[in-house]
């Protein structure tokens, strides 16, 4: 049986961070948190998550910059990326693939939909890695 999936959640909204962290822990994930883009990069280097959920609008580095940095780093390029943002449905749909995201979800969101997408990315990334 594979190890518990490791998930990094990066969002500058403490309520969203807390809610997602709690829910994914209940779903069996090992969860780490980051409140801004710089923390997300540091946590990704330290924790090597299977997937990172990235908000776009964060301080220090936005989610697109974090995604670009992850994809360009040979040691981190395997990490799955799910963009979770309220920036706007069409903007998210058009920009997320450009920055290397595997999936994107617009806020407000249904947790079941987000969990389904995260599971799909974990499965796909584990096959590649």
C-alpha positions, 0 to 999 in steps of 0.5 A, spaced: 500 500 500 502 506 498 504 511 503 500 517 505 500 522 500 503 529 502 500 535 500 502 542 501 497 548 501 499 555 500 494 560 501 494 567 505 487 566 507 488 563 514 481 560 514 482 557 507 488 554 510 485 551 516 479 549 513 483 545 507 488 542 512 483 539 517 479 536 511 485 533 507 488 531 514 481 527 515 482 524 508 488 521 510 493 526 507 499 528 511 499 536 510 503 542 510 501 549 510 504 555 507 502 562 508 505 566 502 509 564 496 516 564 499 514 559 504 511 555 499 517 554 495 521 553 502 516 547 504 516 544 497 524 543 498 523 541 505 517 536 505 517 534 497 510 533 497 506 529 492 501 535 490 501 543 492 495 547 492 496 554 490 492 560 491 494 565 485 494 572 489 499 571 495 504 575 498 512 575 496 511 570 490 504 569 487 501 562 485 503 562 478 511 564 480 511 559 485 508 554 479 513 556 474 519 555 480 517 548 481 516 546 474 523 549 472 527 546 478 529 539 476 528 537 484 521 539 484 518 539 477 515 532 479 510 535 484 503 536 482 500 543 482 493 544 483 491 552 482 485 554 487 483 561 486 478 566 486 482 570 480 476 569 475 474 562 472 476 564 465 483 567 467 484 561 471 482 556 466 487 560 461 493 561 465 494 555 470 496 551 464 501 556 462 505 555 468 504 548 469 498 546 473 495 540 473 489 542 475 485 548 477 479 550 481 475 556 482 473 559 489 468 558 491 469 551 491 466 544 493 471 540 497 469 534 494 471 536 487 477 539 489 479 532 493 477 528 487 482 533 483 488 532 488 487 525 488 487 525 480 494 529 480 497 524 486 495 518 482 498 521 475 504 524 478 506 518 482 506 514 476 510 519 472 515 519 478 
